[in-house]
Amino acid sequence: MPDSPLFTAAAIAVIVMAVAVVVGVGLKVIRSFRDLGTDAERATYNTLHAASKAGQHLRGGLHPAGAAKASKQLRVLLGCDALAITDTDAVLAWDGAAEELRPSLMRLAAEVLTTGRTAVVSVVHPSRATSDHRNHDFNAVIAPIRAGSKVVGSVAALAPTAGAGLVRATSEVADWIAAQQELAELESSRTLLMEAEVRALRAQISPHFIYNSLNAIASFINTDPARARELVVEFADFTRYSFRRHGDFTTVAEELRCIDRYLLLERARFGERVQVSLRIAPEVLSTVIPFLSLQPLVENAVRHGLEAKEGPGHITICANDSGAFAEVTIEDDGVGMDPEHLRSVLAGHTDGDHVGLRNVDARLRQVYGDEHGLVIDTAPGEGTMITLRVPKSQPGHDA
């Protein structure tokens, strides 16, 4: 019977067991939450997490879009009513209350931007013109953002009161933003350096190679016009590739095509003195590599290895699949060089000599790390073998 004492007792027992299970699960959840750490540890985590999120938006420099996203995280970090970020000319971002005060902020920040010293200023809300409610007033802590000795912007934290803690915290946030700007400038400088090095390679190609190629083409105009026309086309394709203005990266296949044109023009000048062998694994042809990182090595083999050698010389170009890496070797049987002199060249202590080697080595180290610089095996009279290894998978680089 449903209403029997036995049934009632069984029902009560089931309910008690269910409550015990729920309580046990609840205790486990509470214990798991406590395992996350103390209140101080959780506060530290939240602070670091907010700073990390804000930093992602400031790495591109002080721009409105990045500043707007970062200001949300930084306002939570400071616990203020409103937070603004400016450059030296305008308010880039405002997050929080009283945005009606935004037009007056640059006037309030003028002294900070000029002197580079943190200031606390009283801000009267526009509504005070018709109302005497004190809660419409704010204190603004305005701290400068410095890039070296130059002030490039400011951070303003608005709150009803501005104690010493908020002043120190706002100054620290301004210094932290300044550090993000320095990282952004460092990345920009790194990019400009790579572009400058590519321009240096182009300058190296320009006077030496172009002059000799045009002389070689001119020598065929009367004796073999068809060959001259072919060389003009190859010369045009080579220079179009070498002096292109888009992209810091290319593929092994594109670089090998450039090398083929280069060697065709050099053989027009040297004839059978320059002999070439290629062994290329098809699976590495699509590997992305820095622009003009193979052609200068081949040019180095011709100019400094074979040109000074009596009789014919041989260049072997190999591109192999080496697991996660593509490995390219360029070997010549030319005059070679002294290893000590080579070390001086790669260290940048010798001007105007083997510019291509030093340039390519520096760019590879910048892009992939020091372990991916050129490996060069050479000795006087023994030729030179140059090896480079680059990752086959490079998500951040597009050819």
C-alpha positions as CSV (number, residue, x, y, z in Angstrom):
1,M,0.0,0.0,0.0
2,P,1.4,3.4,-0.9
3,D,0.5,4.9,2.5
4,S,2.0,2.0,4.5
5,P,4.6,2.8,7.2
6,L,7.1,0.6,5.4
7,F,6.7,2.6,2.1
8,T,7.0,5.9,4.0
9,A,10.2,4.8,5.7
10,A,11.7,3.6,2.4
11,A,10.8,7.0,0.7
12,I,12.4,8.9,3.6
13,A,15.5,6.8,3.3
14,V,15.8,7.5,-0.4
15,I,15.4,11.2,0.2
16,V,18.0,11.2,2.9
17,M,20.4,9.4,0.5
18,A,19.7,11.9,-2.2
19,V,20.4,14.8,0.1
20,A,23.6,13.2,1.3
21,V,24.7,12.8,-2.4
22,V,23.9,16.5,-3.1
23,V,25.7,17.7,0.0
24,G,28.7,15.5,-0.9
25,V,28.9,17.0,-4.4
26,G,28.5,20.4,-2.9
27,L,31.4,19.9,-0.5
28,K,33.5,18.6,-3.4
29,V,32.7,21.7,-5.4
30,I,33.6,24.0,-2.5
31,R,36.8,22.1,-1.9
32,S,37.7,22.4,-5.6
33,F,37.0,26.1,-5.5
34,R,39.3,26.4,-2.5
35,D,41.9,24.4,-4.3
36,L,42.2,27.3,-6.8
37,G,44.2,29.1,-4.1
38,T,43.8,31.8,-1.5
39,D,41.9,35.1,-2.1
40,A,45.3,36.8,-2.7
41,E,46.3,34.2,-5.3
42,R,43.0,34.5,-7.1
43,A,43.3,38.3,-7.1
44,T,46.9,37.9,-8.5
45,Y,45.6,35.6,-11.2
46,N,42.8,38.1,-12.1
47,T,45.2,40.9,-12.3
48,L,47.7,39.1,-14.5
49,H,44.8,37.8,-16.7
50,A,43.5,41.4,-17.2
51,A,47.0,42.7,-18.0
52,S,47.6,39.9,-20.5
53,K,44.3,40.5,-22.2
54,A,44.9,44.3,-22.4
55,G,48.5,43.8,-23.6
56,Q,47.2,41.9,-26.6
57,H,45.4,45.0,-27.8
58,L,48.3,47.4,-27.2
59,R,51.0,45.5,-29.1
60,G,50.2,47.4,-32.3
61,G,50.9,50.8,-30.7
62,L,48.6,53.5,-29.4
63,H,45.7,53.4,-31.7
64,P,42.0,54.0,-31.0
65,A,40.8,50.4,-31.8
66,G,43.4,48.7,-29.5
67,A,43.1,51.4,-26.8
68,A,39.3,51.0,-26.7
69,K,39.6,47.2,-26.1
70,A,42.4,47.5,-23.6
71,S,40.7,50.3,-21.6
72,K,37.9,47.8,-20.5
73,Q,40.4,45.5,-19.0
74,L,42.4,48.3,-17.4
75,R,39.4,49.9,-15.8
76,V,38.5,46.6,-14.1
77,L,42.1,46.3,-13.0
78,L,42.1,49.8,-11.4
79,G,38.6,49.5,-10.0
80,C,37.8,53.1,-11.1
81,D,34.5,54.6,-12.4
82,A,36.0,55.5,-15.7
83,L,39.3,55.1,-17.5
84,A,40.6,57.0,-20.6
85,I,43.7,56.6,-22.7
86,T,45.1,59.5,-24.8
87,D,47.9,60.2,-27.1
88,T,49.3,63.7,-27.3
89,D,46.5,65.0,-29.5
90,A,43.3,63.3,-28.6
91,V,41.4,60.9,-26.4
92,L,41.8,57.4,-28.0
93,A,39.5,55.5,-25.7
94,W,37.0,56.1,-22.8
95,D,35.4,53.3,-20.8
96,G,33.0,53.6,-17.9
97,A,30.9,56.4,-16.5
98,A,30.6,60.1,-17.3
99,E,31.7,60.1,-20.9
100,E,30.3,63.6,-21.1
101,L,33.6,64.6,-19.6
102,R,35.6,63.3,-22.5
103,P,35.8,66.6,-24.5
104,S,37.5,68.3,-21.5
105,L,40.0,65.6,-20.8
106,M,42.8,66.8,-23.1
107,R,42.6,70.2,-21.5
108,L,43.0,68.6,-18.1
109,A,45.9,66.4,-19.3
110,A,47.8,69.2,-21.0
111,E,50.1,69.8,-18.0
112,V,50.8,66.1,-17.6
113,L,51.7,65.7,-21.3
114,T,54.0,68.8,-21.0
115,T,55.7,68.0,-17.7
116,G,55.6,64.2,-17.7
117,R,54.5,64.2,-14.1
118,T,51.4,62.5,-12.7
119,A,48.7,64.8,-11.5
120,V,45.3,64.6,-9.6
121,V,42.7,67.1,-10.8
122,S,39.1,67.7,-9.8
123,V,36.6,67.3,-12.6
124,V,33.2,69.0,-12.3
125,H,30.4,67.2,-14.2
126,P,28.5,69.5,-16.7
127,S,25.3,68.9,-14.8
128,R,26.7,70.9,-11.9
129,A,25.7,74.0,-13.8
130,T,22.1,73.2,-12.8
131,S,22.5,70.9,-9.8
132,D,24.5,70.9,-6.7
133,H,24.8,67.2,-6.2
134,R,28.3,66.4,-5.0
135,N,28.2,62.9,-6.4
136,H,28.5,64.3,-9.9
137,D,32.2,65.3,-9.1
138,F,35.2,63.2,-9.9
139,N,38.8,63.2,-9.2
140,A,41.0,62.3,-12.2
141,V,44.4,60.7,-11.7
142,I,46.3,61.4,-15.0
143,A,49.6,59.7,-15.5
144,P,52.0,60.1,-18.5
145,I,52.9,57.3,-20.9
146,R,56.6,57.7,-21.8
147,A,58.6,56.3,-24.7
148,G,62.1,56.9,-23.5
149,S,62.3,60.5,-22.5
150,K,59.3,61.5,-24.6
151,V,55.7,61.6,-23.4
152,V,53.5,60.0,-26.0
153,G,50.2,59.9,-24.2
154,S,48.4,59.5,-20.8
155,V,46.1,57.3,-18.7
156,A,43.3,58.9,-16.7
157,A,41.5,57.1,-14.0
158,L,38.3,58.8,-12.7
159,A,36.8,58.1,-9.2
160,P,34.9,60.0,-6.5
161,T,38.1,60.0,-4.5
162,A,41.7,59.5,-5.5
163,G,43.7,58.0,-2.7
164,A,47.4,57.2,-2.8
165,G,46.7,53.7,-3.9
166,L,44.8,54.8,-7.0
167,V,47.6,57.3,-7.8
168,R,50.3,54.7,-7.6
169,A,48.3,52.1,-9.5
170,T,47.5,54.5,-12.3
171,S,51.1,55.4,-12.6
172,E,52.0,51.7,-12.8
173,V,49.4,51.1,-15.5
174,A,50.9,54.0,-17.5
175,D,54.4,52.5,-17.2
176,W,53.0,49.1,-18.2
177,I,51.4,50.7,-21.3
178,A,54.7,52.4,-22.1
179,A,56.4,49.0,-22.0
180,Q,53.8,47.6,-24.5
181,Q,54.6,50.6,-26.8
182,E,58.3,49.8,-26.6
183,L,57.6,46.2,-27.6
184,A,55.5,47.5,-30.5
185,E,58.3,49.8,-31.6
186,L,60.8,46.9,-31.2
187,E,58.7,44.8,-33.5
188,S,58.4,47.7,-35.9
189,S,62.1,48.2,-35.9
190,R,62.7,44.5,-36.5
191,T,60.5,44.7,-39.5
192,L,62.2,47.8,-40.8
193,L,65.6,46.2,-40.2
194,M,64.6,43.2,-42.3
195,E,63.3,45.5,-45.1
196,A,66.5,47.5,-44.9
197,E,68.5,44.3,-45.2
198,V,66.5,43.2,-48.3
199,R,67.2,46.7,-49.8
200,A,70.9,46.2,-49.1
201,L,70.8,42.9,-51.0
202,R,69.0,44.6,-53.9
203,A,71.7,47.3,-53.8
204,Q,74.3,44.6,-53.9
205,I,72.7,42.9,-56.9
206,S,72.1,46.2,-58.7
207,P,75.5,47.6,-59.6
208,H,77.6,44.5,-60.0
209,F,75.3,42.0,-61.6
210,I,73.2,44.3,-63.8
211,Y,76.3,45.8,-65.4
212,N,77.8,42.4,-66.2
213,S,74.5,41.0,-67.4
214,L,73.9,43.9,-69.8
215,N,77.5,43.6,-71.1
216,A,76.9,39.8,-71.7
217,I,73.6,40.5,-73.5
218,A,75.3,43.2,-75.6
219,S,77.9,40.8,-76.7
220,F,75.3,38.5,-78.3
221,I,73.3,41.2,-80.1
222,N,75.3,40.9,-83.4
223,T,76.5,37.3,-83.1
224,D,73.4,35.6,-81.8
225,P,70.3,37.9,-81.7
226,A,68.0,35.1,-80.6
227,R,70.2,34.3,-77.6
228,A,70.3,38.0,-76.8
229,R,66.5,38.2,-76.9
230,E,66.2,35.2,-74.6
231,L,68.7,36.8,-72.1
232,V,66.8,40.1,-72.1
233,V,63.6,38.2,-71.1
234,E,65.5,36.3,-68.4
235,F,67.1,39.5,-67.2
236,A,63.7,41.2,-67.0
237,D,62.2,38.3,-65.0
238,F,65.1,38.2,-62.6
239,T,65.0,41.9,-61.9
240,R,61.2,41.9,-61.6
241,Y,61.5,39.3,-58.9
242,S,64.5,40.7,-57.1
243,F,63.1,44.3,-56.9
244,R,59.5,43.4,-56.1
245,R,58.0,45.5,-53.3
246,H,55.5,43.1,-51.7
247,G,56.1,40.4,-49.2
248,D,59.1,39.5,-47.0
249,F,58.7,35.8,-47.8
250,T,58.7,33.6,-50.8
251,T,58.9,29.8,-51.5
252,V,61.8,27.5,-52.2
253,A,60.3,27.0,-55.7
254,E,60.2,30.8,-56.4
255,E,63.7,31.3,-55.1
256,L,65.0,28.4,-57.3
257,R,63.4,30.0,-60.4
258,C,65.2,33.2,-59.5
259,I,68.5,31.3,-59.2
260,D,67.9,29.6,-62.5
261,R,67.5,33.0,-64.2
262,Y,70.6,34.3,-62.4
263,L,72.8,31.3,-63.4
264,L,71.6,31.5,-67.0
265,L,72.8,35.1,-67.2
266,E,76.1,34.3,-65.4
267,R,76.7,31.4,-67.8
268,A,76.2,33.8,-70.7
269,R,79.3,35.6,-69.3
270,F,81.4,32.7,-68.0
271,G,80.3,30.0,-70.5
272,E,81.2,26.4,-69.4
273,R,83.3,27.7,-66.5
274,V,80.1,27.6,-64.4
275,Q,78.6,24.1,-64.1
276,V,75.5,23.5,-61.9
277,S,73.9,20.4,-60.5
278,L,70.5,20.4,-58.7
279,R,69.0,17.7,-56.4
280,I,65.6,19.0,-55.2
281,A,63.0,17.0,-53.2
282,P,59.6,18.0,-54.6
283,E,58.0,18.1,-51.1
284,V,60.1,21.1,-50.0
285,L,59.3,23.3,-53.0
286,S,56.3,24.9,-51.2
287,T,58.3,25.7,-48.0
288,V,58.2,29.4,-47.1
289,I,61.6,31.1,-46.7
290,P,62.7,34.7,-46.3
291,F,62.8,36.6,-49.7
292,L,66.2,36.5,-51.3
293,S,67.7,34.0,-48.9
294,L,69.0,31.5,-51.5
295,Q,70.0,33.6,-54.5
296,P,72.6,35.6,-52.6
297,L,74.3,32.4,-51.5
298,V,74.5,31.2,-55.1
299,E,75.8,34.6,-56.1
300,N,78.4,34.3,-53.4
301,A,79.5,31.0,-54.8
302,V,79.9,32.4,-58.3
303,R,81.6,35.8,-57.3
304,H,83.8,34.7,-54.4
305,G,84.2,31.0,-55.2
306,L,84.4,30.3,-58.9
307,E,85.2,33.7,-60.4
308,A,88.7,33.7,-58.8
309,K,89.3,30.0,-59.7
310,E,91.2,29.0,-62.8
311,G,89.3,26.6,-65.1
312,P,85.7,25.4,-64.6
313,G,83.9,25.3,-61.3
314,H,81.0,23.4,-60.1
315,I,78.0,24.4,-57.9
316,T,75.7,21.8,-56.4
317,I,72.3,22.9,-55.0
318,C,70.4,20.4,-52.9
319,A,67.0,20.8,-51.1
320,N,66.0,17.9,-48.9
321,D,63.1,17.0,-46.7
322,S,64.5,16.6,-43.1
323,G,61.4,15.8,-41.0
324,A,59.9,19.0,-39.7
325,F,62.5,21.1,-41.6
326,A,63.6,21.8,-45.2
327,E,67.4,21.6,-45.5
328,V,69.1,23.5,-48.4
329,T,72.8,23.2,-49.2
330,I,74.8,25.2,-51.7
331,E,78.2,23.8,-52.4
332,D,81.0,25.0,-54.7
333,D,84.5,23.7,-55.4
334,G,85.9,27.3,-55.6
335,V,88.8,28.9,-53.8
336,G,87.1,28.8,-50.3
337,M,88.0,31.2,-47.5
338,D,89.7,31.4,-44.2
339,P,87.3,30.3,-41.4
340,E,88.6,33.1,-39.1
341,H,87.8,35.7,-41.9
342,L,84.4,34.1,-42.3
343,R,83.6,34.5,-38.6
344,S,84.6,38.2,-38.8
345,V,82.4,38.6,-41.9
346,L,79.3,37.1,-40.1
347,A,80.0,39.2,-37.0
348,G,79.8,42.3,-39.2
349,H,83.4,43.3,-38.6
350,T,84.3,43.4,-42.3
351,D,82.6,45.9,-44.5
352,G,81.9,45.4,-48.1
353,D,82.9,41.8,-48.2
354,H,80.4,38.9,-48.5
355,V,77.5,41.2,-47.8
356,G,75.0,38.5,-49.0
357,L,76.3,35.9,-46.5
358,R,76.1,38.2,-43.5
359,N,72.7,39.6,-44.5
360,V,71.1,36.2,-45.1
361,D,72.5,34.8,-41.9
362,A,71.2,37.7,-39.8
363,R,67.7,37.5,-41.3
364,L,67.4,33.8,-40.7
365,R,68.4,34.3,-37.1
366,Q,65.9,37.1,-36.7
367,V,63.0,35.1,-38.1
368,Y,63.7,31.6,-36.7
369,G,66.2,32.1,-33.9
370,D,70.0,31.7,-33.5
371,E,69.9,28.0,-34.0
372,H,68.8,28.6,-37.6
373,G,71.7,30.7,-38.8
374,L,73.8,29.6,-41.8
375,V,76.2,26.7,-41.2
376,I,79.2,27.2,-43.4
377,D,82.0,24.7,-44.0
378,T,85.0,26.2,-45.8
379,A,88.8,26.4,-46.0
380,P,91.3,28.0,-48.4
381,G,91.4,26.0,-51.6
382,E,88.7,23.6,-50.4
383,G,85.6,25.2,-51.7
384,T,82.5,26.2,-49.6
385,M,79.4,24.4,-48.4
386,I,76.5,26.5,-47.0
387,T,73.6,24.8,-45.2
388,L,70.4,26.4,-44.0
389,R,67.4,24.7,-42.2
390,V,64.0,26.3,-42.0
391,P,60.7,24.9,-40.5
392,K,58.4,23.5,-43.2
393,S,55.4,24.8,-41.2
394,Q,55.3,28.5,-40.5
395,P,51.8,29.7,-39.6
396,G,52.7,33.4,-39.2
397,H,54.5,33.7,-42.6
398,D,52.9,33.9,-46.0
399,A,54.8,33.8,-49.3
